[in-house]
């Protein structure tokens, strides 16, 4: 109740204009959620990049969670995951034609992007549903199929960052991580549970796994990887589906906190446990582990969201 009271008063002050917000003269799309982590923001941002980057000069702006830099940073050839954070660095590595920036102060971040030599025509705000200081032109809110915000509670009892009523700010609500065969009946049941406003649109997505795992120099088909002895490693919010997709037999699964920066002793321990077997990790973890002592046996499995 106390946490909800604080966030509720903050939202009310923004709604009434008593806390100042800023808008900009270009399309800004904010992607976020009501809950803490694990709803699939990174695949959704990548979907939007693929959708828009061929038509518009595109930029992504993230906070850069757990990065070791401060202020505004625009990704360049010398950047790494420590400077940008793992997710922005992943965007930078995968999409050569876009600008990738990080700044905890999103207003300053947008201003810096617009003052640069290449001005973006569209900006994607990553994990910015609660960042009220910048008013986006369009809000996409994600909620996980197995953890719908309408059935959740405020922190610390549940995982919600603010009251469920915050969902009313969304233009689009996307139920992520659905089963591939989600029936129309189940979709309608969820639609009734969420009870969205008439001006809001509802979509359903599922995680689509690549058919190949990749290393710096090699790639292996997932069908072959599944029957190999391997170690599975994940430092993401909800790794269960990743493990389920690849695990067979006596494969060991190692779990670390979301956005975890691996110490040298942890890397040594992982290498010892792997015992010359291949190590398969998530793409987000790979950008942090690339170049480490695990590199020679390290592979990652890309994912994307499909509607």
Secondary structure, DSSP 8 states (H G I E B T S, - for coil): -HHHHHHHHHHHHHHTTSS--B--SSEEEEEEESBSS-S-HHHHHHHHHHHHTTTS-EEEEE--TT-S--S-EE--TT--HHHH-HHHHHHHHH-TTSEEEE-SSHHHHHHHHHTSSS--SEEEEET-TT-TTB--SEEEEEEETTB-GGG--BTTTSSBSS-GGGGGG-SEEEEES--TT--HHHHHHHHHHHT--TT-EEEE-EEEEEEEEE-SS-EEEHHHHHTS-EEEEE-SS--HHHHHHH--TT-EEEE--TT----HHHHHHHHHHHTTSEEEEEHHHHHHHTTSTTGGGEEEEEEEEE-
